[in-house]
Amino acid sequence: MGRMHSKGKGKSRSALPYRRSAPSWVRTSAEDVVALIVKLAKKGLTPSQIGDFLRDIHGVPQVKSITSTKILMILKSQGLAPEIPEQLYNLIKKAVGVRKHLEKSRRDIDGKFRLILIESRIHRLARYYRTSGHLPPNWKYDSASASALVA
């Protein structure tokens, strides 16, 4: 599948191991991993940051292979899941940064164009999340109040 606003095809990526069970060299139990995930979420880390932390510091290759549930599902069961999905949050954060840059540099025509592309991605992703039930049906992106969502 091609990219939305560029020429790249984006086929290159790493593949997950075929075996879905935990590797034999992993010594952490599922309860320890869940406790770590909850502790890191209470510190304010996002699900992808939690996964990176567990991989780099604690040597957990895949949370799903150990706990049989994904990080976000664990957070939802504990009531710690973010209100806005992480992908949408990152796009809103990027749009707020570009908008702040455009306040200082009003003549940046390419920046204005990139802001339009970022906001069209936000609208498309928000439409998907509303229809799939991850966001309330009346949720709407507003550029004026977007900085309050990110802060």
Disulfide bonds with the S-S distance in Angstrom:
none
